[in-house]
């Protein structure tokens, strides 16, 4: 079975893991079903799959966003239904920032809204069901657009990037945390063993759902590498595009500015 990465973001439109689907509608429907099934234990599985490292990586992205301690700083966190990143951004601003948490999956949003209420953050956050490819949000409004481990599940990544550019105000920043291509010799083989053998088994034991985690692992391997994804961000209009590898390239934070 091939584990090759696609070369460009446009090829993800009909890529469902290692399989090819008939079009973006089929991909979106199948991805939605995956996240309906895993919503309740999504963050627990992130801990198990990454040995807790996803928390470190998300903290690094929030540190790069550097939310100021003022009430007029606004962000949108896309594909962030469970609130994991949004909570961090609000807390980093001493609970002054406000944000919109947008996700296409109602099950994930339900988990996030419930958690926000328990944390006393309901006044800071609005949870909205929506599509990253066509945001029902005004233009030139947000200081930051964040997306963590979500953009590889969007069929038309180019459209999502264009929408990110649209809703950011001039001077706003795009930050994307995503699994990427390992660049450390030896680590790539260990990572493959863990990904293709251990993670689906953990998914089966914890959620009784091996298939969803097989898809998630495969989707990581099909996602464009750092250079190719950076090129897609630039095509959307962003400037000063950079990326920062984390844990030997297992994940990367991509950054771009609307100038």
N, C-alpha and C positions, 0 to 999 in steps of 0.2 A: 504494500500500500504506500503510495507516494505521500511524502510529508513536505513537499516543496512549498515555498511561499509563493503567493502571487506577486507579480512585479509592480502592479499599480492598484490604487484603491478602487478603481472602476471595476476591476475583476471580482470584487467582493459581492457585487449585486446578485450574482447567481451562484455564489459559493455558500453551501451549507455544510460547514466542516469540510471533509474531504469529498463530499458529494456535490453534484451540480443539480440545481433545481431549475424549473422552467422559467422563473422570473422573480422579480422582487416581491410580488404579492405572496407567492408561495413561501419565499424565505421569511418574510415578516411574520406570516401566520405560524410557521414552525418555530421561529425564535420566541414568539409570544407564548406559545404553549410550554416551551422549556422553562421560561421564567414564572409562569403561573405555577408550575409544579415545584419549583425550588424556592419560591419567595420566602416561606416561613423559616427556612434554614440557610438562606443564601449567605448571610454574614458568618454563620458558624462554619459553613463549608469553605468560605474564603480563608478563615483561620487555619483550617485543617490542610487545605491545598497549598497554602503559601507558608506554612509553619509560622503563622502570625506576621509574616513580613509585609502583607498588604497594609497593615496598620502603619508601619514605618514609611512605606512608599506614599500613602495618602497624607501622612504628616508632612512629608517632604514637599508635596504639591501645595499643601495649604501654606507652608512656610514661603514658598515661591510667590503665592498669591498675596501674602502679607496684608491681610485685611486691616485697614486702619480702624481706630476706635472712634468711629463716628457713624451716626445713624443714616447718613445719606449715601453710604456705600452699598451698592446693590450688586447682587450676583445671580446668575442662573446656573443651576447644576443639572445637567441633562443626563438622562439614563441613571439618575441617582435616587430611585424610588425609596430605598430603605433609609435614606437620610444620612448615611455614614459620612460622606464628605461634607454635606451641608452643615451638620452638627459641628464639625471641626471648624469650619469657616466662621460660624457664628460665635463659637467659644473663643476663637482667636481674636475676634474683635471686641472681646469683653461684652458679648451679647448685644452689641449695638447694630451690627450689620443686619440687613434683611435680604432674604433670598427666595427665589422661586425654584422649587424642586420639580423637574419635569420628567415624566417617564411615560412610555407608551403602554405600560403594563399596570393595570389597576391593582392587581394583587401586591405588587411591590410597593406601590404608593400607599396602600392600606397599612402595610407594615410600618412604613416611614412615618405616616401621620400619627399612628398610635404611639410610636416611640417619641416623637416630638412632644406630644402631650405629656408623656411621663417625665420628660426632661424639662418641662416648662418652657419650651421653645416655640409653641404654637403661634405666638405673636410675631415671631421673627421670620417664620417660614410659611410659604403657601405651596401646597402640593397640587400639581396640575397634570392631568392626563393629556398627553400630546405626543406628536411625532417629531423627532429631531430633524426630519427632512422638510418640515413645513411648520415652523413654530408660530403658534397663535400669540405672538408677543410683539410689542412695538419695536420699531427700529431705533438704534442709537440711544439705548437706555442703560445698559448694564456696564458696570465697571469690570466685571470678570465673567467669563464663561468657563465652567469646568465640566469635565466629563471623565469619569474613571471606569475603565474596563467595560465601556459601553459602545464605543464607536465602531468596533469590529462587528457588532451585531446589527448595525444599520445597513440596509441594502445599498443605498446610494450615498456613500460617504462624502462624495463631492458636494451633494446638496446640503448635507448636514454642516459641512465646513462653511459653505456660502451663507447659511442661516446664522451660524455663529458670528460670522463677520457682520452681518446685517444688524443683529440685535445689540452688539457692543457699541458703546459710545466711542467717539474718537479718543484715542489714548487708552482704550480698554484692552484687556489681555485675555487671550485664549490659552487655556492650560488643559492638556489631555494626558492622563496617565493610562498607559496601555501596555499589555504584554508585548514583548518585542523579540529581537533576534539576539541570542546569546553570543557574545564576542570573546569569551574566555575559553581558551583551549582546555578540553577535558570536562569543563562544566556542562557543555552542550550534551555530551553523552549521558552524564548523570541526570540531567534535566529531562532528557527523553525517557529514560527508564522510569523516573518518578511520574512523569506526566501520563504516559501511555499505559503503565501497569498499575501504579498505586492510586492515582486520582480516581479513575472510574470505579475501582474497587471500594475506595472510601465512600464515594457517592452512593454506591449500592448498599453499603452497610448503614450509613447514616440516614439517607433519604429514601432508600429502596428504589433508587432511580439511577441506574448505571448509564442509560442512554443519554440523558441530559449532560452528564459530565464527560462522556466521550465526545459529544458535540463541542462543548466548551474548550476542551483540549485541542481538538482539531481546528477550531476557529482561530485559536491563538497561532497555530503553525501556518495558517493560510494568510494571516494578516501581513500587509507589506512591512518590510524592514524599516529601520530608522530613516534611512536616506530617502526611500520612496515615499514614505508617509510625509516627511518634511516637504517634499516637492509638492504633494497634494495641498498642504497647508498654504504654501506660497501661491499656488494657482488660485486659491480662494481669495487672495488679496492681502494676506497678512505679510508683515515685514518683520525684520529682525528675528527670523524663525530659527530656533535652536532646539536641541534635545539634550537631555541629561540621562545617561544610562544609570540604572540602579541594579545592584546585585549582579554585576557582570553582564548586563543586557537582558536579563530575564524580564525586566520591565523598563520603561523609559517614560520620562516626562517631556512632552513636546510643548513648546511655548511659541506664541506669535502675538504680534501687536497690531492693532488697528490704528494706523498713523495717518 
